[in-house]
Amino acid sequence: MAKEVTKRSENYSQWYNDLVVKADLAEQSPVRGCMVIKPYGYAIWEKMQSVLDAAFKKTGVQNAYFPLFIPKSFFSREAEHVAGFAKECAVVTHHRLMNDPDGKGVVVDPEAKLEEELVVRPTSETIIWSTYKNWITSWRDLPILCNQWCNVVRWEMRTRLFLRTAEFLWQEGHTAHATAEEAAAKAEEMVNVYADFARNTMALPVIIGHKSPNERFAGALDTLTIEAMMQDGKALQAGTSHFLGQNFAKSFDVQYTNKEGRQEYVWATSWGVSTRLMGALIMAHGDDNGLVLPPAIAPIQVVMVPIYKTEEEHNAILDRMYGLKKALEAEGHSVKIDDRDTLRPGFKFAEWELKGVPVRFAMGPRDLANGTVEVARRDTLTKETVALDGIEKTIADLLDDIQKTIYQKAFDFRAANVEKCDDWNEFKEKIQTGKFLLCHWDGTAETEQKIKDETKATIRCIPVDSFVCEEEGVDIYSGKPSRQRVVFAISY
């Protein structure tokens, strides 16, 4: 078949690339390092957006929009932040083109140099805190809870569709608070929103934890993260929430008058997830036949394929299918009838398998006569004949079961590939095989860096759930005393 996918066991990286392209999620663009997200891929992203957006709004967050271009001088105000992003910034220096005097198309007009260069948004803390200064004067103005859905640019040299591209889509929340406690609580609340979304919508078991100082967001006092295991045993950072302290408030002089009439700097958070979640969805659940989409995130939950020989059979089956479609849609399910007459049923089955649609109906004349339908599950690739009577409840229960089964499979895979490790030589060997290793760490950036230099493994997080890691021991590398284990893995 033209859309055949490389097996995971043969070449995991090629398997991933095959799925992205052949399942019609995205493709390379004419601009190096950027991607075209195709309608099917974008439909999945839209489902992610809608679920997350509703969850944000439940916490009091409102959507806003801030400029794509940020004056270069804004980055100079927060030294640690600029150092974190300096090498990834795309910079606009001119504002006009002109016809080449030599007749070779267009060139940049040298007279159109900007007085101050503009950075194309790599993240928006600086432009937002410059704006918040105008919004905040008194304790009555707080908290400010804003989010924006937008694109950002980080000039990546090695790119991979969805996982690492020069331009990607995301949301970034930015909040301002009167106290440190309130801001820290917001950062924690939002990482839990992400974890709930990952677990309940994406069927992705994630570990919530704190980043080590080396791995924190540039300019943050604390970074909370959700970390997921992919099927090759590598880690993927699926979302982060940062407690920024007063760093940005001080850089942009954002103060408020408290209830006692004193001036104080506000406290900040920022938090975000991106189209990288699409990569997580593929790599955590996909198989050798293609995508496996959890029903909660699938743009099409049920696809129906008619099987017939005569026009009369075709019309009768279609008539029944449209009735079924209407009934299932009334229950809130998304349904598609694949009535393309240029393709055989077998090709359609393979295509919808590749695209990860959770449930497939096939109906022929015999099914029509018997009041049945053949129902195939994408997650287990099993089929059974089901009575049409009571089909709405059958499908609702089936979709629930598929969602739980996909999560459980990913959870069991992670459980089988997480180990405690206390021996350095064993660590070096096991970390390369694709595992999460729970190891003691002495808490120093120096030890963390040496482990990374020697093995490429990083501290993915200091867990706050999923694993009990507080215990006395000695560092896996330095032998110095340690009070807890942390999660080490090689990451994307």
N, C-alpha and C positions, 0 to 999 in steps of 0.2 A: 504494500500500500504506500502511496506517495507520502503519507504523513507519518511514516514509521519513526519511532523514537528510540534513541540510543538507550541501552539498558543501564540502570544505575550502577550495577556491578562492574560494567565495562569502563564507563567513564562518567562519573557523577557530574562533573562540570559540564560536559557536553549534553548529558541528559537534561540538566537544568536549562541550558540555552535552547535545546530542541523544544522543550515544553513551552517556554515563553513565546517562541516564534510560531510553532505549529499549532498551538492552541489559540492562536489569534489574540494574544494578550498585548504584545508590543513588538516593535521592530526598531532597528537602528535608524537614525535620521541622517539627513545630509550634513548636519552639524556634528562634528566629532564629539563623542561623549554624551550626546543628548539622545533622547528616545522619543518615538512616536507611540503613544498609548492608544491601542486600537479600541473600537467600540466595546468589544467583549471584556477586555481588560479594564476599561474605564467604568463599565457597569459594575464590576466587582469593587473598584475603588469608591464608586458612588454609594454602594451599600455600606462600606466601611464608614464613609463620611456621615451617612444619615444616622447610623447607630451611635457613633461617637458624638456627633453634634447634639443629639437628644440627651445623651448622658452628661455632656458638659453643661447644657442649659439647666439640667436638674440641679446642678451645684451652684446655680446663680450666674454662670458665665454668659456673656453676650458677645456676639460677633462684631468685628470692626474690620477696617482695612487701613493699612499704613503703606507709605511709598516704597516702591521697588528700589529707588536710588537713595543712597545714604551718603551725605558729605564725608569726605575722607577724614576731616578733622574730628568727626564724632568718634571715630575708632581710636584716635590718639588719647581720648580721655580716660579709657579704662585699659591700662597697660597689659594686664594678664589676658583680657578678652582679645585685644588686637593681636597679641602674640599667638593665641590659639588659632586665629583665622587668617593671618597675614598671607600665608603661602597659598591660600585657596581663593583669594579674592579676584574677581574680574573687575577691571577699572575702566570707567568711561572718561576719556580725556578730551574728546571733541564733540561738537554738536551739529556738524553739517558735513555733507559731501559736496563735491563739485565735479563737473566733467573734466577729465584729464586733458590738459592742453595738447598732449601728443595724440589724442584721439583713442586712447586705450581704456575706454569705459569710464568709471568714476574713481576718484581718489578722495582722501580726506582733505578737506579745506584747511590749510595751515592757519588761516586767519580765524578759524572757528574753535580755537583752543579754549577750554573752560577755565575760568579763573581758579576754581577749585575742582579737583577731580571728584567724580562720584563713584562709589563702590556699589556694584549690583548686589543686592541683599543676600548675604550668606546666612543671616539670622537677624532678627530685628530689635534686639535689646536696645541698641543705641538710639535708633530713630524713635522708638516708642518711649524711652525714658526722657528724651528731649521733649516729646509731646506731653507726657504726663506732668511735666513741670508746669504747663499751662492749665492743667486740669485740677491740680491739687493745691489748696491753700490751707484748709482746715480739716480737723478730724472728721467733720461731717462729710467730706468728699471721699472718705475711705470706707470699705475697700473698693478698688477698681479691679474688675474681673473681666478682662478682654481676651478674645481669641481671634486669630485670623487664619482663614484657609487661603493658601497662596503657593507660589513657586519660589524656590531659592536656588542660588547658584554657588556651587563650591567647585573650584576648578580641579577636578580629579584627573590624574594622569592615567590610571588604570581603571577602566570602567566596565561595569557589567549591568545589563538591563535590570532595573528595579533595585538591585543591591547597592550599586554605587555609580551614579551618573552625575555629570557636571551640573545639570539642572534636574530638580525633582520637585514633586508636589508634597506638601505637608500641611499640618496645622501647627501653629505656635501660640500657646497661651502665655499671657504676661499679666501678672497681678501685682497690685500694690496694697500694702497693709500697714496698719498703725503699729503693730507689735511683731517682734521676732516670732513669738509663739504662734500667732495667727498665720504668719507666712509659712512657717515650717509645717503647720497643720494642713495648709492648702497644698503644699508640695506633696505631702503624704497622701492626701485625699485624691489628688490627680493620678498618682502612680497606681493607686488602687482602682481608679476608673479604667486605666489602661489594662490592668491585670484582669479585671472582670470581663472587659471586652475580648481580650486574647483568649481567655478560658471559655467563656460562654458563647461567644459569637464565632471566633476563629477556630475553636476546638484545639487551642494551643496551650499546653501546660507551660507556664512560665514561673520563674523564680523571681520574687521581689527582693531587692537588696540595695545596699549603698555601694556606690563606686568608691574605689580607693582614691586617695588624693591624686595619684598619677593619672587616673582615668576620668577624673571629674571634668565637667563642662568648664570651658575657659571663663573664669570670673565667678564661679559658684563656690559657696562654702560647703555645700553638700549636694550630691547628685544621687537620686534614687532611680533605679532602673528595673525593667523587666527583661530577663534573659531567657531565650528559648533554645532548645537543642534541635538541630537539623538532623536529617537522616544519615549524614556522614559523621555525626558526632561533634561537629563544630558548633560554636555558639553564635547566635545572632542577637544583637541588642535590638529589642523590638519597640522600645519606647523609653523616654527619660523625663524626669521631673526634677527641677533644680531649685534649691533654696539659695537665693543669690545674696542674702544678707542685705547690707546697705551699700554695697559696692557701686551699683549703678546710680542709686539715689545721690550718693556723694559726688560721683563723676559729673552728674548733670544737675546738681544742686536742687534736688526735689525734696522740699521740706514741708511740714504741715504744722499748724498751731494746735497743740493738744488741748484737752479740756481745762487744764490749769493755765493755759495761755502761753506755754513755752513752745519754742520751735524745736522740732525733732525731724530727723531724716526718716523717710518711710522705708519699709522692708519689702523685699521683692521675691517673686518666683517666676520661673518660665518653664514650659513643658511642651513636648511635641512628639508626634509620630508622623511617619512619612510613607510614601509609596514603597519603601523598603518592606513594609508589611506584606506586600504582594509577593515578594521573594520568600518571606517566611511561610506564607500559605502554600506555595509551590513545594518548597524543600522539606517542609514538615510532613505533608500529607500525600504528595504525588507518588505514583507508582509507575511501573514500566509501560502501562497503557496510557498514561497521561495524568491530567489533574484529578484530584479527588477533593471536591469542594464540600465543606460542611454546609448543610441546608441553610443555616442562618446567614450565610454570606453569598450563596449561589444566586446569580441573576435569574437563572431558570432552574426551578426546583424539580419540575416534572416535564419531560419531553415525551410526546406521543408520536408513534410511527405507525401509519396505516399499512396493512399488508393485503393486497388484493390482486385479482387477475382481470376482472371485468369492470366496466364503468359503473355498472349497477352496484357491485360490491363496494367499489370505491366510495360512491355517494352515500351508501347506507352506513359504512364505517365512519366516514367523516361526520355525518349527521350525529352519530352517537358520541363521537369524540368532542364535538363542539358543545354538546350538552354536559359532558364530563368536565370539560375545561371551565365552563361557566360555574358549575357546582364547586369545583376545587378553588377557583378564584374567589368565590364568595366566602370561602374559609380562610382567605388570606395567602394562598399559595400562588407562586408564579408558574405559569404553564405555557408551553409552546407546542403547537402541532407542526411537525415537520412533513409538509405535504409536497416537497419538491419532487417533481415527476421525472427529473433527469438522473436521479441516483437510486441505486438499489437499496433495500432495507439494510443489508449487511454493512454497506458503506456508511449509512446514516448512524447505525449502532456504534461503529468504530469512531466516528467523528464526535458523537456526544459523549462517548467514553473518554476520548482525548480531552474534551472540554470540561470533564468532571461533573456533569449534571448528575445530581444525587439519585434520581429515580427515572426509569424509562418504561413507558408503556408500549407494548406492541399488540395490535389487534387485527385479527384476520376474520374471514367469514365464519369460521367455526366458533371463535370467541363470541362473535356477535349473536350467533344462534344460541349459545350456551349461557349468555349473560355473564361472561368472564373477560378477563384481560391478563396478558402476561406482564408481570411486573419484575423488572431487573434493578437490583441495587448496585450503585457504582462502587461503594466502599468494599463490599465483599465479592462482587461480580457473580452473585447468586441470582437465580430466577425462580419465580413460582407463579402458578396460575391462581388468580384471586377473583372472587365473586364481585360483580359490579354493585350488588346490593350492599349498602353501607360503606362504599369505597371512600367517602370523605373521611370517616374515622380511621379506616385502615391506613390511608395515606398520612394523616396527621400523626398517628402512632409510629408509622414507619420512618417519617422524617425525624421525629424525636429520637428514635432508636439509632438512626444513622449518625446524628449529631453526637450522641453519647458514645457510640462505638468508635468514631474517628478520634474523639478526645482520648478515650481509654487506650487506644492503640498507641497514640503518641506518648501518653503518660507511661505506659508499660515499657516502651522503647527507651525513654529517658531513664526510668528506674533501673533498667538492665545495664545502663551505660554510665552510671554515677558510682564512684567508688571512693572510699577513704584511702589515702595514700600517705605513708610516713617515711618512705625511703627514696632518696634523691635519684638513684639509678633506675629504680622502678618507675619513678615519675617521668623521667626522660623517655623511657620506652613506651609507657602507656599513653602519655599525652599525644603521641604521634598517631595512635591507633583510632583516635576520635572518641574521647571520653571527657566527662566532667570529673575532675579530681578534687575531692574535699581535703584540703591540706592546711596544716598550721602555717601561719605567717607572722613574722615578728613585728609587723606594722610599719616597717621602714620602706621608703621609696627606693632606697638603694638596693635592697634585696629583691624587691619587685622588678626593678629594671634588669638586674643580673639574670633573673629567671627568664624574663622576656628575651634578652639578648641571646641566651643559650638555647632556648626551646621554641621561641615565638609565642609561648603561652602567656596569657595575661590574667590578672584577677578580674573575672567577669563581675563578681559582686561579693559583698559581705552579706550573706543572706539574712533576711528578717522573717522569711517564711520558707516552707518547703523542706528545709533540713534544720535539725538542731545542731548548731556548730559551736556553741560556747562550751569550751572545756580547756583545761590546762594542757600544755604540750610544748614541743620545741619545733621551731621553724624548719620546714622541709629542706631548705637550702643552707641557711646560716647556722642552724643549731641553737639559735638564741631562744629565750623563753617566749611562749605565745599563749594568748588567752582564748583563742578561737580559731576555728577552721574557716577558710574562705573557698570560693569556687574558682578553680583555675581551668581554663580551656583555651584552645586555639579558636579564634573567631573570624567571622567575615568582616 
